[in-house]
Amino acid sequence: MDYSKSGNPKGARSTLRGPDHAQKGAPKSVKPPRETQEELLARMKAASQKAPQKDPKS
């Protein structure tokens, strides 16, 4: 039995990607600015002080 012919076919290994893939001169993605620790603590304190909403189903 020829075991090399069993199983799934192997995918193409050296296929070229389209011309739009990683073009030179493309604009760089910009990450949003990280919030400072003070802003984070203020946001967490504001969220913890909100009254918990009751479910209308219960």
N, CA, C and O atoms as a CHARMM CRD file, in Angstrom:
* protein
*
  232
    1    1 MET  N      0.84500  -1.18600   0.00000 PROA 1      0.00000
    2    1 MET  CA     0.00000   0.00000   0.00000 PROA 1      0.00000
    3    1 MET  C      0.88600   1.24200   0.00000 PROA 1      0.00000
    4    1 MET  O      1.91300   1.29300   0.67700 PROA 1      0.00000
    5    2 ASP  N      0.47000   2.23300  -0.76600 PROA 2      0.00000
    6    2 ASP  CA     1.23600   3.47200  -0.86900 PROA 2      0.00000
    7    2 ASP  C      0.70300   4.46300   0.16400 PROA 2      0.00000
    8    2 ASP  O     -0.32500   5.10500  -0.05400 PROA 2      0.00000
    9    3 TYR  N      1.40700   4.58100   1.28500 PROA 3      0.00000
   10    3 TYR  CA     0.93100   5.44700   2.37300 PROA 3      0.00000
   11    3 TYR  C      1.09300   6.93300   2.05800 PROA 3      0.00000
   12    3 TYR  O      0.48700   7.76600   2.73100 PROA 3      0.00000
   13    4 SER  N      1.87600   7.27500   1.07900 PROA 4      0.00000
   14    4 SER  CA     2.05100   8.68800   0.75600 PROA 4      0.00000
   15    4 SER  C      0.80200   9.29500   0.13100 PROA 4      0.00000
   16    4 SER  O      0.64300  10.51500   0.11600 PROA 4      0.00000
   17    5 LYS  N     -0.08600   8.44800  -0.38600 PROA 5      0.00000
   18    5 LYS  CA    -1.30100   8.95100  -1.02900 PROA 5      0.00000
   19    5 LYS  C     -2.48000   9.00600  -0.07100 PROA 5      0.00000
   20    5 LYS  O     -3.55800   9.45200  -0.46400 PROA 5      0.00000
   21    6 SER  N     -2.31200   8.56600   1.17800 PROA 6      0.00000
   22    6 SER  CA    -3.42700   8.55800   2.11600 PROA 6      0.00000
   23    6 SER  C     -3.49300   9.88700   2.86200 PROA 6      0.00000
   24    6 SER  O     -2.48500  10.57700   3.01000 PROA 6      0.00000
   25    7 GLY  N     -4.67700  10.23600   3.32600 PROA 7      0.00000
   26    7 GLY  CA    -4.83800  11.45300   4.10800 PROA 7      0.00000
   27    7 GLY  C     -5.25700  12.63000   3.25000 PROA 7      0.00000
   28    7 GLY  O     -5.51800  12.49400   2.05500 PROA 7      0.00000
   29    8 ASN  N     -5.31200  13.77400   3.88000 PROA 8      0.00000
   30    8 ASN  CA    -5.72500  14.98600   3.17800 PROA 8      0.00000
   31    8 ASN  C     -4.62500  15.47300   2.24200 PROA 8      0.00000
   32    8 ASN  O     -3.44400  15.23800   2.49900 PROA 8      0.00000
   33    9 PRO  N     -4.99500  16.13800   1.17600 PROA 9      0.00000
   34    9 PRO  CA    -3.96400  16.67700   0.29000 PROA 9      0.00000
   35    9 PRO  C     -3.21700  17.81500   0.96900 PROA 9      0.00000
   36    9 PRO  O     -3.79500  18.55600   1.76500 PROA 9      0.00000
   37   10 LYS  N     -1.97400  17.95000   0.66700 PROA 10     0.00000
   38   10 LYS  CA    -1.16500  19.01000   1.25000 PROA 10     0.00000
   39   10 LYS  C     -1.47000  20.32300   0.53900 PROA 10     0.00000
   40   10 LYS  O     -1.66800  20.35600  -0.67600 PROA 10     0.00000
   41   11 GLY  N     -1.50600  21.40400   1.31500 PROA 11     0.00000
   42   11 GLY  CA    -1.78000  22.71600   0.75400 PROA 11     0.00000
   43   11 GLY  C     -0.58000  23.26800  -0.00200 PROA 11     0.00000
   44   11 GLY  O      0.53800  22.77100   0.13100 PROA 11     0.00000
   45   12 ALA  N     -0.82400  24.28100  -0.77900 PROA 12     0.00000
   46   12 ALA  CA     0.24400  24.90800  -1.53600 PROA 12     0.00000
   47   12 ALA  C      1.18100  25.62400  -0.56700 PROA 12     0.00000
   48   12 ALA  O      0.72600  26.31900   0.34100 PROA 12     0.00000
   49   13 ARG  N      2.45000  25.46000  -0.75100 PROA 13     0.00000
   50   13 ARG  CA     3.41000  26.01200   0.20400 PROA 13     0.00000
   51   13 ARG  C      3.97700  27.34800  -0.23100 PROA 13     0.00000
   52   13 ARG  O      4.33800  28.16200   0.61900 PROA 13     0.00000
   53   14 SER  N      4.06400  27.59100  -1.48200 PROA 14     0.00000
   54   14 SER  CA     4.72300  28.82200  -1.92700 PROA 14     0.00000
   55   14 SER  C      3.79300  29.65900  -2.79200 PROA 14     0.00000
   56   14 SER  O      4.21300  30.20300  -3.81300 PROA 14     0.00000
   57   15 THR  N      2.52600  29.76400  -2.38600 PROA 15     0.00000
   58   15 THR  CA     1.61400  30.57700  -3.16900 PROA 15     0.00000
   59   15 THR  C      1.88300  32.04700  -2.87800 PROA 15     0.00000
   60   15 THR  O      2.12700  32.43200  -1.73400 PROA 15     0.00000
   61   16 LEU  N      1.83700  32.83300  -3.88900 PROA 16     0.00000
   62   16 LEU  CA     2.06400  34.25700  -3.73300 PROA 16     0.00000
   63   16 LEU  C      0.78900  34.92500  -3.27500 PROA 16     0.00000
   64   16 LEU  O     -0.30500  34.54700  -3.69400 PROA 16     0.00000
   65   17 ARG  N      0.92600  35.90600  -2.42500 PROA 17     0.00000
   66   17 ARG  CA    -0.24300  36.64000  -1.96200 PROA 17     0.00000
   67   17 ARG  C     -0.58200  37.70900  -2.99100 PROA 17     0.00000
   68   17 ARG  O      0.20500  38.00400  -3.89000 PROA 17     0.00000
   69   18 GLY  N     -1.76300  38.27900  -2.84000 PROA 18     0.00000
   70   18 GLY  CA    -2.21200  39.26700  -3.79900 PROA 18     0.00000
   71   18 GLY  C     -1.37600  40.53300  -3.75600 PROA 18     0.00000
   72   18 GLY  O     -0.57600  40.71900  -2.83900 PROA 18     0.00000
   73   19 PRO  N     -1.55300  41.40100  -4.73400 PROA 19     0.00000
   74   19 PRO  CA    -0.73900  42.62200  -4.78100 PROA 19     0.00000
   75   19 PRO  C     -1.08400  43.60500  -3.66300 PROA 19     0.00000
   76   19 PRO  O     -0.29700  44.50700  -3.37800 PROA 19     0.00000
   77   20 ASP  N     -2.24100  43.45000  -3.02800 PROA 20     0.00000
   78   20 ASP  CA    -2.62400  44.38500  -1.97900 PROA 20     0.00000
   79   20 ASP  C     -2.05300  44.00400  -0.62200 PROA 20     0.00000
   80   20 ASP  O     -2.19500  44.76200   0.33700 PROA 20     0.00000
   81   21 HSD  N     -1.41300  42.85100  -0.52200 PROA 21     0.00000
   82   21 HSD  CA    -0.92100  42.39200   0.76600 PROA 21     0.00000
   83   21 HSD  C      0.35100  43.14700   1.14200 PROA 21     0.00000
   84   21 HSD  O      1.36200  43.07500   0.44500 PROA 21     0.00000
   85   22 ALA  N      0.28100  43.86800   2.24900 PROA 22     0.00000
   86   22 ALA  CA     1.43300  44.57400   2.81800 PROA 22     0.00000
   87   22 ALA  C      2.12100  45.46500   1.79600 PROA 22     0.00000
   88   22 ALA  O      3.32400  45.35300   1.56000 PROA 22     0.00000
   89   23 GLN  N      1.35200  46.33600   1.20500 PROA 23     0.00000
   90   23 GLN  CA     1.94600  47.25900   0.24500 PROA 23     0.00000
   91   23 GLN  C      2.84200  48.23800   0.96700 PROA 23     0.00000
   92   23 GLN  O      2.59100  48.59700   2.11700 PROA 23     0.00000
   93   24 LYS  N      3.87200  48.66200   0.29600 PROA 24     0.00000
   94   24 LYS  CA     4.74700  49.67300   0.86800 PROA 24     0.00000
   95   24 LYS  C      4.01900  51.01200   0.83700 PROA 24     0.00000
   96   24 LYS  O      3.27600  51.30800  -0.09800 PROA 24     0.00000
   97   25 GLY  N      4.24100  51.80100   1.85800 PROA 25     0.00000
   98   25 GLY  CA     3.62900  53.11800   1.91300 PROA 25     0.00000
   99   25 GLY  C      2.22800  53.11800   2.49100 PROA 25     0.00000
  100   25 GLY  O      1.55800  54.15000   2.47700 PROA 25     0.00000
  101   26 ALA  N      1.77400  51.99000   2.99600 PROA 26     0.00000
  102   26 ALA  CA     0.45200  51.94800   3.61000 PROA 26     0.00000
  103   26 ALA  C      0.49600  52.68500   4.94300 PROA 26     0.00000
  104   26 ALA  O      1.52100  52.66700   5.62400 PROA 26     0.00000
  105   27 PRO  N     -0.59500  53.32800   5.32100 PROA 27     0.00000
  106   27 PRO  CA    -0.56700  54.04900   6.59800 PROA 27     0.00000
  107   27 PRO  C     -0.44500  53.07900   7.76300 PROA 27     0.00000
  108   27 PRO  O     -1.05100  52.00800   7.76100 PROA 27     0.00000
  109   28 LYS  N      0.33200  53.46000   8.74100 PROA 28     0.00000
  110   28 LYS  CA     0.53100  52.62800   9.91600 PROA 28     0.00000
  111   28 LYS  C     -0.69600  52.71000  10.80600 PROA 28     0.00000
  112   28 LYS  O     -1.33100  53.76000  10.90000 PROA 28     0.00000
  113   29 SER  N     -1.02700  51.61600  11.45400 PROA 29     0.00000
  114   29 SER  CA    -2.14900  51.63200  12.37500 PROA 29     0.00000
  115   29 SER  C     -1.71800  52.34800  13.64900 PROA 29     0.00000
  116   29 SER  O     -0.58900  52.19600  14.11400 PROA 29     0.00000
  117   30 VAL  N     -2.63900  53.13000  14.20400 PROA 30     0.00000
  118   30 VAL  CA    -2.33300  53.91400  15.38900 PROA 30     0.00000
  119   30 VAL  C     -3.11200  53.33200  16.55800 PROA 30     0.00000
  120   30 VAL  O     -4.32900  53.16100  16.48600 PROA 30     0.00000
  121   31 LYS  N     -2.39900  53.03100  17.63200 PROA 31     0.00000
  122   31 LYS  CA    -3.05800  52.50300  18.82200 PROA 31     0.00000
  123   31 LYS  C     -3.68300  53.66200  19.59000 PROA 31     0.00000
  124   31 LYS  O     -3.10900  54.75000  19.63300 PROA 31     0.00000
  125   32 PRO  N     -4.84900  53.45000  20.19800 PROA 32     0.00000
  126   32 PRO  CA    -5.42700  54.51000  21.01400 PROA 32     0.00000
  127   32 PRO  C     -4.56000  54.73600  22.24600 PROA 32     0.00000
  128   32 PRO  O     -3.91100  53.80300  22.71900 PROA 32     0.00000
  129   33 PRO  N     -4.53900  55.95000  22.77000 PROA 33     0.00000
  130   33 PRO  CA    -3.67900  56.22200  23.93000 PROA 33     0.00000
  131   33 PRO  C     -4.16500  55.46300  25.15900 PROA 33     0.00000
  132   33 PRO  O     -5.36800  55.32400  25.38000 PROA 33     0.00000
  133   34 ARG  N     -3.23300  54.98300  25.94300 PROA 34     0.00000
  134   34 ARG  CA    -3.58800  54.25800  27.16500 PROA 34     0.00000
  135   34 ARG  C     -4.01800  55.24700  28.22700 PROA 34     0.00000
  136   34 ARG  O     -3.48800  56.35500  28.30500 PROA 34     0.00000
  137   35 GLU  N     -4.97900  54.84800  29.04500 PROA 35     0.00000
  138   35 GLU  CA    -5.40600  55.71900  30.12100 PROA 35     0.00000
  139   35 GLU  C     -4.42800  55.59200  31.27700 PROA 35     0.00000
  140   35 GLU  O     -3.84200  54.53200  31.49400 PROA 35     0.00000
  141   36 THR  N     -4.25800  56.68400  32.01800 PROA 36     0.00000
  142   36 THR  CA    -3.33100  56.67700  33.13400 PROA 36     0.00000
  143   36 THR  C     -3.95500  55.92000  34.30300 PROA 36     0.00000
  144   36 THR  O     -5.14000  55.58600  34.28700 PROA 36     0.00000
  145   37 GLN  N     -3.13900  55.65900  35.30500 PROA 37     0.00000
  146   37 GLN  CA    -3.62900  54.91700  36.46200 PROA 37     0.00000
  147   37 GLN  C     -4.67800  55.73800  37.21000 PROA 37     0.00000
  148   37 GLN  O     -5.63600  55.17500  37.74000 PROA 37     0.00000
  149   38 GLU  N     -4.51000  57.06300  37.26000 PROA 38     0.00000
  150   38 GLU  CA    -5.48700  57.90600  37.94500 PROA 38     0.00000
  151   38 GLU  C     -6.83700  57.85900  37.23800 PROA 38     0.00000
  152   38 GLU  O     -7.87900  57.78900  37.88900 PROA 38     0.00000
  153   39 GLU  N     -6.82100  57.89700  35.91200 PROA 39     0.00000
  154   39 GLU  CA    -8.06600  57.82200  35.14700 PROA 39     0.00000
  155   39 GLU  C     -8.73500  56.46900  35.33900 PROA 39     0.00000
  156   39 GLU  O     -9.95900  56.38700  35.44700 PROA 39     0.00000
  157   40 LEU  N     -7.93600  55.41300  35.38100 PROA 40     0.00000
  158   40 LEU  CA    -8.47700  54.07300  35.58200 PROA 40     0.00000
  159   40 LEU  C     -9.13300  53.96500  36.95500 PROA 40     0.00000
  160   40 LEU  O    -10.24500  53.45000  37.07100 PROA 40     0.00000
  161   41 LEU  N     -8.44800  54.45100  38.00100 PROA 41     0.00000
  162   41 LEU  CA    -9.01700  54.37000  39.34200 PROA 41     0.00000
  163   41 LEU  C    -10.28100  55.19900  39.45400 PROA 41     0.00000
  164   41 LEU  O    -11.23400  54.78000  40.11000 PROA 41     0.00000
  165   42 ALA  N    -10.30900  56.37500  38.82500 PROA 42     0.00000
  166   42 ALA  CA   -11.50100  57.20800  38.86700 PROA 42     0.00000
  167   42 ALA  C    -12.66900  56.51400  38.16900 PROA 42     0.00000
  168   42 ALA  O    -13.80300  56.58400  38.64300 PROA 42     0.00000
  169   43 ARG  N    -12.40400  55.85300  37.05700 PROA 43     0.00000
  170   43 ARG  CA   -13.45400  55.14800  36.32700 PROA 43     0.00000
  171   43 ARG  C    -13.96600  53.96300  37.13400 PROA 43     0.00000
  172   43 ARG  O    -15.16800  53.69800  37.16100 PROA 43     0.00000
  173   44 MET  N    -13.05300  53.24700  37.79400 PROA 44     0.00000
  174   44 MET  CA   -13.46600  52.10100  38.59600 PROA 44     0.00000
  175   44 MET  C    -14.26600  52.53300  39.82400 PROA 44     0.00000
  176   44 MET  O    -15.23200  51.86500  40.19400 PROA 44     0.00000
  177   45 LYS  N    -13.87900  53.63300  40.45700 PROA 45     0.00000
  178   45 LYS  CA   -14.61300  54.13600  41.61400 PROA 45     0.00000
  179   45 LYS  C    -16.00800  54.59400  41.20900 PROA 45     0.00000
  180   45 LYS  O    -16.97700  54.34800  41.92700 PROA 45     0.00000
  181   46 ALA  N    -16.11200  55.26700  40.05000 PROA 46     0.00000
  182   46 ALA  CA   -17.41800  55.72600  39.57500 PROA 46     0.00000
  183   46 ALA  C    -18.32100  54.52900  39.26000 PROA 46     0.00000
  184   46 ALA  O    -19.52400  54.57300  39.51600 PROA 46     0.00000
  185   47 ALA  N    -17.75200  53.48400  38.71700 PROA 47     0.00000
  186   47 ALA  CA   -18.55300  52.30100  38.38500 PROA 47     0.00000
  187   47 ALA  C    -18.99700  51.56600  39.64300 PROA 47     0.00000
  188   47 ALA  O    -20.08600  50.99300  39.67700 PROA 47     0.00000
  189   48 SER  N    -18.15600  51.58000  40.68200 PROA 48     0.00000
  190   48 SER  CA   -18.52800  50.85700  41.90000 PROA 48     0.00000
  191   48 SER  C    -19.55500  51.62600  42.71700 PROA 48     0.00000
  192   48 SER  O    -20.27900  51.02100  43.50700 PROA 48     0.00000
  193   49 GLN  N    -19.63900  52.94700  42.55000 PROA 49     0.00000
  194   49 GLN  CA   -20.58100  53.74400  43.31900 PROA 49     0.00000
  195   49 GLN  C    -21.96500  53.79200  42.69400 PROA 49     0.00000
  196   49 GLN  O    -22.92000  54.23200  43.33400 PROA 49     0.00000
  197   50 LYS  N    -22.08300  53.34300  41.44900 PROA 50     0.00000
  198   50 LYS  CA   -23.40200  53.30900  40.81500 PROA 50     0.00000
  199   50 LYS  C    -24.26600  52.27100  41.51400 PROA 50     0.00000
  200   50 LYS  O    -23.78500  51.20900  41.91100 PROA 50     0.00000
  201   51 ALA  N    -25.53400  52.58600  41.65800 PROA 51     0.00000
  202   51 ALA  CA   -26.45000  51.63200  42.29700 PROA 51     0.00000
  203   51 ALA  C    -26.67400  50.45600  41.35500 PROA 51     0.00000
  204   51 ALA  O    -26.87800  50.66100  40.15800 PROA 51     0.00000
  205   52 PRO  N    -26.64100  49.24200  41.86300 PROA 52     0.00000
  206   52 PRO  CA   -26.88900  48.08600  40.98500 PROA 52     0.00000
  207   52 PRO  C    -28.33200  48.09000  40.50900 PROA 52     0.00000
  208   52 PRO  O    -29.25400  48.31800  41.29100 PROA 52     0.00000
  209   53 GLN  N    -28.51700  47.83700  39.22600 PROA 53     0.00000
  210   53 GLN  CA   -29.85000  47.83300  38.64900 PROA 53     0.00000
  211   53 GLN  C    -30.51200  46.48100  38.92600 PROA 53     0.00000
  212   53 GLN  O    -29.88800  45.42700  38.80700 PROA 53     0.00000
  213   54 LYS  N    -31.78700  46.54300  39.29700 PROA 54     0.00000
  214   54 LYS  CA   -32.52300  45.29800  39.57100 PROA 54     0.00000
  215   54 LYS  C    -33.11600  44.78000  38.27100 PROA 54     0.00000
  216   54 LYS  O    -33.53500  45.55000  37.40700 PROA 54     0.00000
  217   55 ASP  N    -33.14100  43.47400  38.15500 PROA 55     0.00000
  218   55 ASP  CA   -33.76100  42.85400  36.99000 PROA 55     0.00000
  219   55 ASP  C    -35.28100  42.95700  37.09900 PROA 55     0.00000
  220   55 ASP  O    -35.83700  42.67900  38.16100 PROA 55     0.00000
  221   56 PRO  N    -35.96600  43.35400  36.01800 PROA 56     0.00000
  222   56 PRO  CA   -37.41400  43.42600  36.07900 PROA 56     0.00000
  223   56 PRO  C    -38.05600  42.04000  36.17200 PROA 56     0.00000
  224   56 PRO  O    -39.21700  41.93000  36.56600 PROA 56     0.00000
  225   57 LYS  N    -37.33300  40.99900  35.82300 PROA 57     0.00000
  226   57 LYS  CA   -37.89100  39.65400  35.84400 PROA 57     0.00000
  227   57 LYS  C    -37.97100  39.08300  37.25800 PROA 57     0.00000
  228   57 LYS  O    -38.80200  38.21500  37.52400 PROA 57     0.00000
  229   58 SER  N    -37.09800  39.56800  38.18900 PROA 58     0.00000
  230   58 SER  CA   -37.11100  38.97500  39.52800 PROA 58     0.00000
  231   58 SER  C    -38.00800  39.68500  40.49000 PROA 58     0.00000
  232   58 SER  O    -38.10900  39.28500  41.65000 PROA 58     0.00000
